[in-house]
Amino acid sequence: MTEEVRELVRPARLAPGARVAVVAPSGPVPEERLQAGLDVLRGWDLDPVAAPHVLDRHGQFSYLAGTDADRAADLQAAWCDPSVDAVLCARGGYGVQRMAELLDWDAMRAAGPKVFVGFSDITALHEAFATRLGLVTLHGPMAAGIDFVKNARAQEHLKATLLAPETVRTITSGGTALVPGRARGVTLGGCLSLLAADLGTPYARPGARGGLLCLEDVGEETYRLDRYLTQLLRAGWFDGVSGVLLGSWQDCDPYEQVRAMLVDRLGGLGVPVAEEFGFGHCAGALTVPFGVSAELDADAGTLTLDRPALR
């Protein structure tokens, strides 16, 4: 039996003037979107600094933002810089899994807790930060993401989580219950395909026992989503899960088709499942902290944190 998902250490909230480093651990970053995101952060009275390789392009693989070594070096240098209070990812794409082993996790642990924000491919880092650093992380909009730079709701919810986390202890989705009920547990999760791909690596949790599991994905056909869920189910990863929150399925098949598959795969777990929870690859995406104790009310479409996400 795998051990239960445990509550993690909460980093300190940001204050006006806090320095935030923007890194690109995955795919290439459009310069104009990066500049727009930096402007948003400056508007919050933060001091954003772009990492040296954030605009790099890999010479051979166009889907990567620079070499694995440079992407890893940027992340580690930002995390270990005592003047940096938070590390925000610029975008997702693909690439984190290629560089996770290149990070000096002992040095990063010694650097102490900081705020970390990202989603999509960054799911692999949420898992690694939980297993290697024991830290609460924020599954939220990224600094050069189009849905962030152009969406006030996404901006305001992330801003409140970073600077005034006590004001967003209850996250209200506006969604409904796929399976009704209430559940308590510790939040975790992210992009479904990344959780399946991470299975069996030294950086992944052994399972979601005792957790409130947040799942979303983008651009996937229904049979592929079925395959990812089935792989996790067959591996016992869902054994003992307390509840499930389903975010966006943008650019996947029509939602009725996806929903039927989700009912088929998740309905038999015997736990509350909330759908259309408003996080992930969608306009106005909400920021959800991972590693905090909370209560899910699937009928009301709310996630209520026991404590603010950040100290």
C-alpha positions as CSV (number, residue, x, y, z in Angstrom):
1,M,0.0,0.0,0.0
2,T,1.4,3.4,-0.9
3,E,1.6,6.0,1.8
4,E,-0.9,8.9,1.8
5,V,-0.3,12.2,0.0
6,R,1.0,14.5,2.8
7,E,0.7,18.2,3.4
8,L,3.8,20.0,2.2
9,V,5.8,23.1,3.4
10,R,4.2,26.4,2.4
11,P,6.6,29.1,1.0
12,A,6.2,32.7,2.1
13,R,3.8,34.9,0.2
14,L,5.2,37.7,-2.0
15,A,5.3,41.3,-0.9
16,P,5.5,44.4,-3.1
17,G,9.0,44.6,-4.6
18,A,9.6,40.9,-4.5
19,R,11.9,39.6,-7.2
20,V,10.5,36.9,-9.4
21,A,12.6,35.0,-11.9
22,V,11.0,33.8,-15.2
23,V,12.4,30.6,-16.6
24,A,11.6,28.4,-19.7
25,P,12.0,24.7,-18.6
26,S,10.1,23.4,-21.6
27,G,9.1,24.8,-25.0
28,P,10.3,28.0,-26.8
29,V,8.9,31.3,-25.6
30,P,7.6,34.1,-28.0
31,E,9.4,37.3,-27.1
32,E,6.4,39.6,-27.4
33,R,4.4,37.4,-25.0
34,L,7.2,37.3,-22.5
35,Q,7.5,41.1,-22.5
36,A,3.7,41.4,-22.1
37,G,3.9,39.0,-19.1
38,L,6.8,40.8,-17.5
39,D,4.7,44.1,-17.9
40,V,1.8,42.4,-16.0
41,L,4.1,41.4,-13.2
42,R,5.6,44.9,-13.0
43,G,2.1,46.2,-12.7
44,W,1.7,44.2,-9.6
45,D,4.7,46.0,-8.1
46,L,6.9,42.9,-8.5
47,D,10.4,42.9,-9.9
48,P,10.5,40.3,-12.7
49,V,13.8,39.1,-14.1
50,A,14.1,36.9,-17.2
51,A,16.6,34.1,-17.0
52,P,19.5,34.2,-19.4
53,H,18.3,31.4,-21.7
54,V,14.5,32.1,-21.5
55,L,14.3,33.1,-25.2
56,D,16.7,30.4,-26.5
57,R,15.8,27.9,-29.2
58,H,17.3,24.5,-29.5
59,G,19.5,24.1,-32.5
60,Q,18.1,20.7,-33.6
61,F,14.7,20.3,-31.8
62,S,12.4,23.2,-32.4
63,Y,10.1,22.2,-29.6
64,L,12.7,22.9,-26.9
65,A,13.6,26.3,-25.4
66,G,17.4,25.8,-25.7
67,T,19.5,22.9,-24.6
68,D,18.6,20.6,-21.6
69,A,21.6,21.8,-19.8
70,D,20.8,25.5,-20.2
71,R,17.2,25.1,-19.3
72,A,18.2,23.2,-16.1
73,A,20.9,25.8,-15.3
74,D,18.4,28.7,-15.5
75,L,16.0,27.0,-13.2
76,Q,18.6,26.0,-10.7
77,A,20.4,29.4,-10.7
78,A,17.1,31.2,-10.2
79,W,16.0,28.9,-7.4
80,C,19.4,29.1,-5.6
81,D,19.7,32.9,-5.9
82,P,18.9,34.3,-2.5
83,S,17.6,37.5,-4.0
84,V,14.8,35.6,-5.8
85,D,11.5,35.1,-4.0
86,A,9.6,33.2,-6.6
87,V,10.2,31.3,-9.9
88,L,7.6,31.5,-12.6
89,C,7.6,29.4,-15.7
90,A,7.2,31.2,-19.0
91,R,5.3,28.5,-20.7
92,G,4.8,24.7,-21.0
93,G,5.2,22.7,-24.2
94,Y,7.6,19.8,-23.7
95,G,11.0,19.4,-22.2
96,V,10.9,19.1,-18.4
97,Q,11.4,15.4,-18.4
98,R,14.6,15.7,-20.4
99,M,16.2,18.0,-17.8
100,A,14.9,16.9,-14.4
101,E,17.9,14.7,-13.7
102,L,20.3,17.6,-14.5
103,L,19.1,19.6,-11.5
104,D,21.0,19.5,-8.2
105,W,18.1,18.8,-5.9
106,D,20.3,18.9,-2.8
107,A,21.4,22.5,-3.6
108,M,17.8,23.5,-4.4
109,R,16.6,22.0,-1.1
110,A,19.3,23.9,0.7
111,A,18.2,27.2,-0.9
112,G,15.0,27.0,1.1
113,P,11.3,27.3,0.2
114,K,10.2,29.6,-2.6
115,V,7.1,30.1,-4.6
116,F,6.9,28.1,-7.9
117,V,4.3,28.6,-10.5
118,G,3.4,26.7,-13.7
119,F,1.2,24.1,-15.3
120,S,0.9,21.8,-18.4
121,D,4.4,20.2,-19.0
122,I,5.4,21.8,-15.7
123,T,3.4,19.0,-14.0
124,A,6.6,16.9,-14.0
125,L,8.2,19.7,-11.9
126,H,5.2,19.9,-9.5
127,E,5.8,16.2,-8.8
128,A,9.5,16.6,-8.4
129,F,9.2,19.6,-6.1
130,A,6.8,17.6,-4.0
131,T,9.0,14.5,-3.8
132,R,12.4,16.1,-3.7
133,L,11.8,19.4,-1.9
134,G,8.6,18.8,0.0
135,L,7.1,22.1,-1.2
136,V,3.7,23.5,-1.9
137,T,3.6,24.7,-5.5
138,L,1.1,26.6,-7.5
139,H,-0.6,25.1,-10.6
140,G,-1.4,28.4,-12.3
141,P,-1.0,30.6,-15.4
142,M,2.5,31.1,-16.8
143,A,4.2,34.4,-17.4
144,A,4.2,34.2,-21.2
145,G,1.0,32.2,-21.6
146,I,-1.5,33.8,-24.0
147,D,-4.4,33.1,-21.6
148,F,-2.5,34.9,-18.9
149,V,-1.3,38.0,-20.7
150,K,-4.8,38.6,-22.1
151,N,-7.1,37.4,-19.3
152,A,-8.0,39.6,-16.3
153,R,-9.5,36.7,-14.3
154,A,-6.4,34.5,-14.6
155,Q,-4.2,37.5,-13.7
156,E,-6.3,38.5,-10.7
157,H,-6.6,35.0,-9.2
158,L,-2.8,34.4,-9.5
159,K,-2.1,37.9,-8.1
160,A,-4.3,37.3,-5.1
161,T,-2.8,33.8,-4.5
162,L,0.7,35.3,-4.5
163,L,0.2,38.5,-2.6
164,A,-3.0,38.0,-0.5
165,P,-3.6,34.2,-0.3
166,E,-6.0,34.5,2.6
167,T,-8.5,36.1,0.2
168,V,-8.6,33.0,-2.1
169,R,-8.9,30.2,0.5
170,T,-12.1,29.1,-1.2
171,I,-11.7,28.4,-4.9
172,T,-15.1,28.5,-6.6
173,S,-15.3,26.9,-10.0
174,G,-18.9,27.4,-11.2
175,G,-18.8,23.8,-12.3
176,T,-21.0,20.8,-11.3
177,A,-20.6,17.4,-9.8
178,L,-19.8,14.4,-12.1
179,V,-20.1,12.3,-8.9
180,P,-21.7,14.2,-5.9
181,G,-20.3,14.5,-2.4
182,R,-17.7,16.0,-0.2
183,A,-14.1,14.9,0.4
184,R,-11.1,15.9,2.3
185,G,-7.5,15.5,1.3
186,V,-4.2,17.0,0.1
187,T,-4.2,18.6,-3.4
188,L,-2.0,17.2,-6.2
189,G,-2.1,16.5,-9.9
190,G,-1.8,18.5,-13.1
191,C,-1.8,17.5,-16.7
192,L,-3.1,13.9,-17.1
193,S,-0.7,12.9,-19.9
194,L,2.3,14.1,-17.9
195,L,1.2,12.2,-14.8
196,A,0.9,9.0,-16.9
197,A,4.3,9.7,-18.5
198,D,6.0,10.3,-15.2
199,L,4.8,7.0,-13.7
200,G,7.7,4.9,-12.5
201,T,10.3,7.7,-12.5
202,P,12.2,8.6,-9.3
203,Y,10.4,12.0,-9.3
204,A,6.8,10.8,-9.3
205,R,4.7,10.1,-6.3
206,P,3.8,6.4,-5.9
207,G,0.1,7.2,-5.9
208,A,-2.7,9.6,-5.0
209,R,-3.9,7.9,-1.8
210,G,-5.5,10.5,0.5
211,G,-5.3,13.1,-2.2
212,L,-7.7,15.5,-3.9
213,L,-6.5,14.8,-7.5
214,C,-6.7,17.7,-10.0
215,L,-6.7,16.5,-13.7
216,E,-6.8,18.4,-17.0
217,D,-5.3,18.1,-20.5
218,V,-5.2,19.8,-23.9
219,G,-5.4,18.7,-27.5
220,E,-6.0,15.0,-26.9
221,E,-8.4,12.6,-28.5
222,T,-10.7,10.8,-26.2
223,Y,-9.1,7.4,-26.6
224,R,-5.7,8.9,-25.6
225,L,-7.2,10.4,-22.4
226,D,-8.8,7.0,-21.8
227,R,-5.4,5.4,-22.2
228,Y,-3.7,7.7,-19.7
229,L,-6.4,7.2,-17.1
230,T,-6.4,3.4,-17.7
231,Q,-2.7,3.3,-17.3
232,L,-2.8,5.1,-13.9
233,L,-5.8,3.0,-12.8
234,R,-4.0,-0.3,-13.7
235,A,-0.9,0.9,-11.9
236,G,-2.9,1.4,-8.7
237,W,-2.2,5.1,-8.8
238,F,-5.8,6.0,-7.9
239,D,-6.1,3.5,-5.0
240,G,-7.3,5.4,-2.0
241,V,-7.8,8.8,-3.7
242,S,-10.2,11.0,-1.7
243,G,-11.7,13.0,-4.5
244,V,-11.1,14.2,-8.1
245,L,-11.3,17.7,-9.6
246,L,-11.5,17.9,-13.4
247,G,-10.3,21.1,-15.1
248,S,-10.3,22.0,-18.8
249,W,-10.1,19.7,-21.8
250,Q,-9.4,22.4,-24.4
251,D,-8.9,21.3,-28.0
252,C,-9.9,17.7,-27.1
253,D,-13.0,16.0,-28.6
254,P,-16.4,17.5,-27.9
255,Y,-16.9,17.6,-24.1
256,E,-19.9,15.2,-24.2
257,Q,-17.6,12.5,-25.6
258,V,-14.8,13.3,-23.1
259,R,-17.4,13.4,-20.2
260,A,-18.8,10.0,-21.0
261,M,-15.3,8.5,-20.9
262,L,-14.5,10.3,-17.6
263,V,-17.7,8.9,-16.1
264,D,-16.8,5.4,-17.3
265,R,-13.2,5.6,-16.0
266,L,-13.7,7.6,-12.8
267,G,-17.3,7.0,-11.8
268,G,-16.5,3.6,-10.2
269,L,-13.9,5.0,-7.8
270,G,-16.7,5.7,-5.2
271,V,-15.4,9.3,-4.5
272,P,-16.7,12.8,-5.3
273,V,-15.7,14.0,-8.7
274,A,-16.1,17.7,-9.6
275,E,-16.1,18.7,-13.3
276,E,-15.4,21.9,-15.2
277,F,-13.4,23.3,-12.3
278,G,-11.8,26.1,-14.3
279,F,-8.1,25.3,-14.1
280,G,-5.6,24.3,-16.8
281,H,-5.6,25.1,-20.5
282,C,-8.6,27.5,-20.5
283,A,-9.3,31.2,-20.5
284,G,-9.4,32.6,-17.1
285,A,-7.7,29.6,-15.5
286,L,-7.7,29.6,-11.7
287,T,-4.6,29.0,-9.6
288,V,-4.7,25.8,-7.5
289,P,-2.1,25.1,-4.9
290,F,-0.7,21.6,-4.7
291,G,0.3,20.1,-1.4
292,V,-2.3,21.8,0.9
293,S,-5.1,20.2,2.9
294,A,-8.5,21.1,1.6
295,E,-12.2,20.1,1.3
296,L,-13.9,19.5,-2.0
297,D,-17.6,20.0,-2.3
298,A,-18.4,18.6,-5.7
299,D,-22.0,19.7,-5.6
300,A,-21.2,23.3,-4.8
301,G,-18.1,23.3,-7.1
302,T,-15.8,24.6,-4.4
303,L,-12.4,23.7,-3.0
304,T,-11.8,25.2,0.5
305,L,-8.2,25.3,1.7
306,D,-7.5,24.6,5.4
307,R,-4.9,27.4,5.3
308,P,-3.8,30.0,2.8
309,A,-1.6,28.5,0.1
310,L,1.3,30.7,1.1
311,R,2.5,31.7,4.6
